[in-house]
Amino acid sequence: MSNLKNHINRLSRDTFSLNYNLDQGIFGTFDLSEGHKDSVKVHENLKFNTPVEELLYTIYDFTVLQNKKAAKEKFQYLNDEFNTDNLLSDPSLNLLYLVVKLKYFILNNDRKLYKPIYNQIRNLPTSINPSVEYIHHKTLGIYYYRTNNFLQSTLALDNALSLAEKLPYLSENDKAELYYQVALTKLKTCDTYESIFFAEKALTLYQSLYNNKRSAECHIILGINFNHSKRQDFAEKHYLSAKNIGETIEDAYLESMALHNLGCIKSYQKQSEEAICYYLESLKRKREEERSVYSILGLVEEYYFLGQTEFSKEWAEQGLGLAVRTDLKEYILHFTAHIYLLDKDPELELYIQQEVIPYFKNAGNERYTIKYTEMLAKYYYQNQQFKLASEFFNSCLQNIKSKTSY
């Protein structure tokens, strides 16, 4: 019993923290930018068998370049000028069509259309064309990331990386996008050093392409990883680089991401008042409502640490309402769990066991799995259920040991 009590006393916000959203200040591929308005073709060295095939690769190129307007025009032209039903006779071309269509919908954040297209893709055979298979696996990796299935995202992106090594005609833009997405997925699965490796590769390419916005996003990913690995000095440098780029190109969202994550550093350093200031400044710059949940969650956490539970609950309720309106399942879980915690509601136990932990385990998000396991362990300890507390603390510690970057 004394050992368990000593462990409780040693707990700090570094290990048991409500600050679960360190890696939520950045979205997956296609979310953040209008894009690099470049007309360079990603697959200009490929030889095409039909005009439709060439057009599909052109649309794919524009999604890689984040050019929504051009992609929309070409997609509309495809639908107007060609009978897409005829694509069904060629399985490989049909697969390319559906994969490019999925990538186009992801570019435009048409979440309601993701699943039907994915189901069609899943029922098709693989292609013998390595270029089609590369686009196939890369796009699925992005799709799985966007639908919070990080284990499947990892597998798909690993396949894309292997195929990329065999495709000599991939552009720097295409490779940069792939490395960027791999870095994001590795961030979610707590593979910190791999995430750093791929984020640095993506950053080098984006800097050589003079893509300032994506360079800033890479700085954010690197900062988050260094914060997770307890290198706040490096993290701060990357966040400030992103903030400076945001100010230079007058991008309010880049500034808001940098400010949010600077707040996360202050939270880690137990400087709650300063963290709150950063989160509030970040909220002021957010233009898209659903992205406000990240900084709102930060405010919930910091007011909780300060013992100002009324403010914490007020922000949690506001965040929950926003998460419900924008259908953000992950944040519905976060805010609901926090409200139960603040209310000392006994529903917390079953909610974490049956809803929260299974969700993050299935997603492959080990960081949140560890955090909520520890929250439940502390709940049991506070309710003098010491055997259960010991079991959950042990489970938490074993998971931490398996991820040295945690």
C-alpha positions as CSV (number, residue, x, y, z in Angstrom):
1,M,0.0,0.0,0.0
2,S,2.8,2.4,0.8
3,N,4.4,1.8,-2.6
4,L,1.1,2.7,-4.3
5,K,0.7,5.8,-2.1
6,N,4.3,6.9,-3.0
7,H,3.5,6.5,-6.7
8,I,0.4,8.6,-6.3
9,N,2.4,11.3,-4.5
10,R,5.0,11.3,-7.3
11,L,2.4,11.8,-10.0
12,S,2.6,15.1,-11.7
13,R,1.0,16.8,-14.6
14,D,3.8,15.3,-16.7
15,T,2.2,11.9,-16.4
16,F,-1.4,12.3,-15.3
17,S,-2.6,15.3,-17.1
18,L,-5.8,16.5,-18.7
19,N,-3.6,18.0,-21.4
20,Y,-4.3,15.3,-24.0
21,N,-4.4,17.5,-27.0
22,L,-0.7,18.2,-27.7
23,D,-0.9,16.5,-31.0
24,Q,-4.3,18.0,-32.0
25,G,-3.1,21.4,-33.1
26,I,-2.5,20.1,-36.6
27,F,-4.6,18.3,-39.1
28,G,-3.9,15.6,-41.6
29,T,-3.0,16.1,-45.2
30,F,-5.3,18.5,-47.1
31,D,-6.8,20.2,-44.1
32,L,-4.7,23.2,-43.7
33,S,-3.9,25.0,-46.9
34,E,-5.3,26.1,-50.1
35,G,-2.1,24.9,-51.5
36,H,1.0,25.5,-53.4
37,K,-0.4,27.1,-56.6
38,D,2.0,25.4,-58.8
39,S,1.3,24.0,-62.3
40,V,4.1,21.4,-62.1
41,K,2.8,17.9,-63.0
42,V,3.7,15.3,-60.5
43,H,3.5,12.5,-63.0
44,E,4.8,14.3,-66.1
45,N,7.1,11.4,-67.2
46,L,4.3,8.8,-67.2
47,K,2.9,7.5,-70.5
48,F,-0.9,7.2,-70.5
49,N,-3.0,4.7,-72.3
50,T,-6.2,6.8,-72.5
51,P,-7.2,10.5,-72.1
52,V,-9.2,9.5,-69.0
53,E,-6.2,8.0,-67.4
54,E,-4.1,11.1,-68.1
55,L,-6.9,13.3,-66.7
56,L,-7.1,11.2,-63.5
57,Y,-3.4,11.7,-62.9
58,T,-3.8,15.4,-63.5
59,I,-6.5,15.6,-60.9
60,Y,-4.3,13.6,-58.5
61,D,-1.4,16.1,-59.2
62,F,-3.6,19.0,-58.2
63,T,-4.6,17.4,-55.0
64,V,-0.9,16.9,-54.2
65,L,-0.3,20.5,-54.9
66,Q,-3.3,21.5,-52.7
67,N,-4.9,23.3,-55.6
68,K,-8.6,23.0,-54.9
69,K,-9.8,25.2,-57.7
70,A,-7.9,23.4,-60.5
71,A,-8.8,20.0,-59.1
72,K,-12.5,20.9,-59.0
73,E,-12.4,22.2,-62.6
74,K,-10.7,19.0,-63.9
75,F,-13.0,16.8,-61.9
76,Q,-16.0,18.6,-63.3
77,Y,-14.6,18.3,-66.8
78,L,-14.1,14.5,-66.3
79,N,-17.8,14.1,-65.3
80,D,-19.1,16.3,-68.1
81,E,-17.0,14.9,-71.0
82,F,-16.6,11.2,-70.2
83,N,-18.9,8.4,-69.3
84,T,-17.4,7.2,-66.0
85,D,-19.6,4.1,-66.0
86,N,-17.3,2.8,-68.8
87,L,-14.5,2.7,-66.3
88,L,-16.0,-0.4,-64.7
89,S,-14.7,-2.5,-67.6
90,D,-11.1,-1.8,-66.7
91,P,-10.5,-2.8,-63.0
92,S,-7.2,-0.9,-62.8
93,L,-8.6,2.3,-64.3
94,N,-11.7,2.0,-62.1
95,L,-9.5,1.7,-59.0
96,L,-7.5,4.8,-60.0
97,Y,-10.7,6.7,-60.6
98,L,-12.2,5.8,-57.2
99,V,-8.9,6.5,-55.4
100,V,-8.5,9.9,-57.0
101,K,-12.1,10.6,-56.3
102,L,-11.5,9.8,-52.6
103,K,-8.5,12.0,-52.5
104,Y,-10.4,14.8,-54.1
105,F,-13.2,14.5,-51.5
106,I,-10.5,14.5,-48.7
107,L,-9.1,17.7,-50.3
108,N,-12.5,19.3,-49.9
109,N,-13.2,17.8,-46.5
110,D,-16.4,16.1,-47.7
111,R,-16.4,13.7,-44.8
112,K,-19.9,12.3,-45.6
113,L,-18.6,11.0,-48.9
114,Y,-15.5,9.3,-47.6
115,K,-17.1,6.0,-46.5
116,P,-19.1,5.1,-49.6
117,I,-16.1,5.6,-51.8
118,Y,-13.9,3.7,-49.4
119,N,-16.3,0.8,-49.4
120,Q,-16.2,0.7,-53.2
121,I,-12.4,0.7,-53.2
122,R,-12.2,-2.0,-50.6
123,N,-14.1,-4.4,-52.9
124,L,-11.8,-3.9,-55.9
125,P,-8.7,-6.1,-56.6
126,T,-5.3,-4.5,-56.4
127,S,-3.7,-3.2,-59.5
128,I,-0.6,-4.6,-61.3
129,N,0.4,-1.0,-62.1
130,P,2.8,0.1,-59.3
131,S,1.9,3.8,-59.8
132,V,-1.8,3.1,-59.3
133,E,-1.0,1.0,-56.2
134,Y,1.2,3.8,-54.8
135,I,-1.6,6.3,-55.1
136,H,-4.0,3.7,-53.7
137,H,-2.0,3.0,-50.6
138,K,-1.0,6.6,-50.0
139,T,-4.6,7.8,-50.3
140,L,-5.8,5.0,-48.0
141,G,-3.2,6.0,-45.5
142,I,-4.6,9.5,-45.5
143,Y,-8.1,8.3,-45.3
144,Y,-7.4,6.0,-42.3
145,Y,-5.7,8.9,-40.6
146,R,-8.6,11.2,-41.2
147,T,-11.0,8.6,-39.8
148,N,-8.8,8.0,-36.7
149,N,-7.6,4.5,-37.6
150,F,-3.9,5.1,-37.1
151,L,-2.9,1.4,-37.2
152,Q,-4.3,0.9,-40.6
153,S,-2.9,4.3,-41.7
154,T,0.5,3.1,-40.7
155,L,0.2,-0.1,-42.7
156,A,-1.1,1.7,-45.8
157,L,1.6,4.3,-45.6
158,D,4.4,1.7,-45.1
159,N,3.2,0.1,-48.4
160,A,3.3,3.5,-50.1
161,L,6.8,4.1,-48.9
162,S,7.9,0.8,-50.2
163,L,6.3,1.5,-53.6
164,A,7.7,5.0,-53.7
165,E,11.3,3.6,-53.7
166,K,10.5,1.8,-56.9
167,L,9.0,4.8,-58.7
168,P,11.7,7.0,-60.2
169,Y,9.3,9.6,-61.6
170,L,7.7,10.8,-58.3
171,S,8.0,14.5,-57.9
172,E,9.5,16.3,-54.8
173,N,5.9,17.5,-54.0
174,D,4.6,14.0,-54.0
175,K,7.4,12.6,-51.8
176,A,7.0,15.6,-49.4
177,E,3.3,15.0,-49.0
178,L,4.0,11.3,-48.3
179,Y,6.6,12.0,-45.7
180,Y,4.4,14.7,-44.1
181,Q,1.5,12.3,-43.8
182,V,3.8,9.5,-42.4
183,A,5.1,12.0,-39.8
184,L,1.5,12.8,-38.7
185,T,0.5,9.2,-38.4
186,K,3.7,8.3,-36.4
187,L,2.9,11.2,-34.1
188,K,-0.5,9.7,-33.3
189,T,1.0,6.2,-32.6
190,C,3.7,7.6,-30.3
191,D,6.5,6.6,-32.7
192,T,8.2,9.9,-31.9
193,Y,11.6,9.4,-33.4
194,E,10.2,8.1,-36.7
195,S,7.8,11.0,-36.8
196,I,10.8,13.4,-36.3
197,F,12.7,11.6,-39.1
198,F,9.9,11.9,-41.7
199,A,8.9,15.4,-40.6
200,E,12.5,16.6,-41.2
201,K,12.6,14.9,-44.6
202,A,9.3,16.6,-45.5
203,L,10.6,20.0,-44.1
204,T,13.7,19.8,-46.2
205,L,11.7,19.2,-49.4
206,Y,9.1,21.8,-48.7
207,Q,11.8,24.4,-48.0
208,S,13.5,23.6,-51.3
209,L,10.1,24.1,-53.0
210,Y,9.6,27.4,-51.2
211,N,6.3,26.1,-49.7
212,N,6.3,28.2,-46.6
213,K,2.9,27.1,-45.3
214,R,3.8,23.4,-45.4
215,S,7.2,24.2,-44.0
216,A,5.5,25.8,-41.0
217,E,3.3,22.8,-40.5
218,C,6.4,20.6,-40.4
219,H,7.8,22.8,-37.8
220,I,4.6,22.3,-35.7
221,I,4.9,18.5,-36.1
222,L,8.6,18.6,-35.0
223,G,7.7,20.9,-32.1
224,I,5.0,18.5,-30.9
225,N,7.4,15.6,-31.1
226,F,10.1,17.4,-29.2
227,N,7.6,18.4,-26.5
228,H,6.6,14.7,-26.1
229,S,10.2,13.7,-25.8
230,K,10.8,16.4,-23.1
231,R,12.9,18.7,-25.3
232,Q,11.0,21.9,-24.7
233,D,13.9,24.0,-25.9
234,F,13.8,22.4,-29.4
235,A,10.0,22.4,-29.4
236,E,9.8,26.2,-28.7
237,K,12.2,26.9,-31.5
238,H,10.1,25.1,-34.0
239,Y,6.8,26.7,-32.8
240,L,8.4,30.1,-33.0
241,S,9.6,29.3,-36.5
242,A,6.0,28.4,-37.5
243,K,4.6,31.5,-35.8
244,N,7.1,33.7,-37.7
245,I,6.1,32.1,-41.0
246,G,2.4,32.6,-40.1
247,E,3.0,36.3,-39.4
248,T,5.1,36.8,-42.6
249,I,2.5,35.2,-44.9
250,E,-0.4,36.6,-42.8
251,D,-1.8,33.1,-42.1
252,A,-3.9,33.4,-38.9
253,Y,-4.3,29.6,-38.5
254,L,-0.6,29.0,-38.6
255,E,-0.2,31.6,-35.9
256,S,-3.0,30.0,-33.8
257,M,-1.4,26.5,-34.1
258,A,1.9,27.9,-32.9
259,L,0.3,29.8,-30.0
260,H,-1.7,26.8,-29.0
261,N,1.4,24.6,-28.8
262,L,3.4,27.2,-27.0
263,G,0.7,27.0,-24.5
264,C,1.2,23.3,-24.3
265,I,4.9,23.9,-23.4
266,K,3.8,26.2,-20.6
267,S,1.3,23.6,-19.4
268,Y,4.1,21.0,-19.3
269,Q,6.2,23.5,-17.3
270,K,3.3,23.9,-14.8
271,Q,2.8,27.6,-15.7
272,S,-0.9,27.4,-16.0
273,E,-1.6,31.2,-16.2
274,E,0.8,31.6,-19.1
275,A,-0.7,28.5,-20.8
276,I,-4.2,30.0,-20.5
277,C,-3.0,33.2,-22.1
278,Y,-1.6,31.3,-25.1
279,Y,-4.8,29.3,-25.5
280,L,-6.9,32.4,-25.4
281,E,-4.7,34.1,-28.0
282,S,-4.9,31.0,-30.2
283,L,-8.7,31.0,-30.0
284,K,-8.8,34.6,-31.2
285,R,-7.1,33.6,-34.4
286,K,-9.1,30.5,-35.3
287,R,-11.5,31.1,-38.1
288,E,-12.9,27.6,-38.4
289,E,-15.2,26.7,-35.5
290,E,-14.4,23.0,-35.1
291,R,-10.7,23.7,-34.7
292,S,-11.4,25.7,-31.6
293,V,-11.8,22.5,-29.6
294,Y,-8.0,22.1,-29.2
295,S,-7.5,25.3,-27.3
296,I,-10.8,24.9,-25.4
297,L,-9.6,21.6,-24.1
298,G,-6.4,23.3,-23.0
299,L,-8.4,25.8,-21.1
300,V,-10.4,23.0,-19.4
301,E,-7.1,21.4,-18.3
302,E,-5.4,24.5,-17.0
303,Y,-8.3,25.8,-15.0
304,Y,-8.6,22.3,-13.5
305,F,-5.0,22.4,-12.4
306,L,-5.5,25.8,-10.9
307,G,-8.5,24.4,-8.9
308,Q,-10.9,26.7,-10.7
309,T,-13.4,24.0,-11.4
310,E,-16.3,26.3,-12.3
311,F,-14.3,27.8,-15.2
312,S,-13.0,24.4,-16.2
313,K,-16.5,23.0,-16.4
314,E,-17.8,26.0,-18.2
315,W,-15.2,25.6,-20.9
316,A,-15.8,21.8,-21.0
317,E,-19.5,22.3,-21.6
318,Q,-18.8,24.8,-24.3
319,G,-16.3,22.4,-25.9
320,L,-18.7,19.5,-25.7
321,G,-21.5,21.5,-27.5
322,L,-19.0,22.4,-30.2
323,A,-17.8,18.8,-30.6
324,V,-21.4,17.6,-30.9
325,R,-22.3,20.2,-33.5
326,T,-19.3,19.4,-35.6
327,D,-19.5,15.7,-35.0
328,L,-16.0,15.3,-33.6
329,K,-16.2,11.9,-31.9
330,E,-12.8,12.1,-30.2
331,Y,-13.6,15.5,-28.6
332,I,-17.0,14.4,-27.5
333,L,-15.2,11.7,-25.5
334,H,-12.6,14.1,-24.1
335,F,-15.1,16.7,-22.9
336,T,-17.6,14.2,-21.6
337,A,-14.9,12.4,-19.6
338,H,-13.7,15.8,-18.2
339,I,-17.2,16.8,-17.1
340,Y,-17.6,13.5,-15.3
341,L,-14.3,14.0,-13.6
342,L,-15.1,17.6,-12.6
343,D,-18.5,16.5,-11.3
344,K,-17.0,13.5,-9.5
345,D,-19.7,11.5,-11.3
346,P,-19.5,7.7,-10.8
347,E,-20.4,7.4,-14.5
348,L,-16.7,8.2,-15.2
349,E,-15.6,4.6,-14.5
350,L,-17.8,2.9,-17.0
351,Y,-17.5,5.7,-19.5
352,I,-13.7,5.4,-19.6
353,Q,-13.8,1.6,-19.6
354,Q,-16.4,1.1,-22.2
355,E,-16.2,4.1,-24.4
356,V,-12.9,6.1,-24.1
357,I,-10.2,3.5,-23.7
358,P,-11.6,1.1,-26.4
359,Y,-11.9,4.0,-28.8
360,F,-8.3,5.1,-28.5
361,K,-7.0,1.5,-28.4
362,N,-8.8,0.7,-31.7
363,A,-7.4,3.9,-33.2
364,G,-3.9,2.9,-32.2
365,N,-3.5,6.1,-30.2
366,E,-1.4,4.9,-27.3
367,R,-0.8,8.3,-25.7
368,Y,-4.5,8.8,-25.0
369,T,-4.9,5.2,-24.0
370,I,-2.2,5.6,-21.4
371,K,-3.6,8.9,-20.2
372,Y,-7.1,7.6,-19.6
373,T,-5.9,4.4,-18.1
374,E,-4.0,6.5,-15.5
375,M,-7.1,8.7,-15.0
376,L,-9.1,5.6,-14.1
377,A,-6.4,4.3,-11.8
378,K,-6.4,7.6,-9.9
379,Y,-10.2,7.5,-9.7
380,Y,-10.0,4.0,-8.1
381,Y,-7.3,5.1,-5.7
382,Q,-9.4,8.2,-4.6
383,N,-12.3,5.8,-4.0
384,Q,-10.1,3.5,-2.0
385,Q,-10.4,0.7,-4.5
386,F,-6.7,0.0,-4.1
387,K,-6.5,-3.4,-5.9
388,L,-8.1,-2.0,-9.1
389,A,-6.0,1.2,-8.8
390,S,-2.8,-0.9,-8.6
391,E,-3.9,-3.0,-11.6
392,F,-4.5,0.1,-13.8
393,F,-1.4,1.9,-12.6
394,N,0.6,-1.2,-13.5
395,S,-1.1,-1.4,-17.0
396,C,-0.3,2.3,-17.5
397,L,3.4,1.9,-16.5
398,Q,3.8,-1.2,-18.8
399,N,2.4,0.8,-21.7
400,I,4.8,3.7,-20.9
401,K,7.7,1.3,-20.9
402,S,6.8,0.1,-24.3
403,K,7.0,3.6,-25.7
404,T,10.2,5.2,-24.5
405,S,9.3,8.4,-26.2
406,Y,6.3,8.9,-23.9
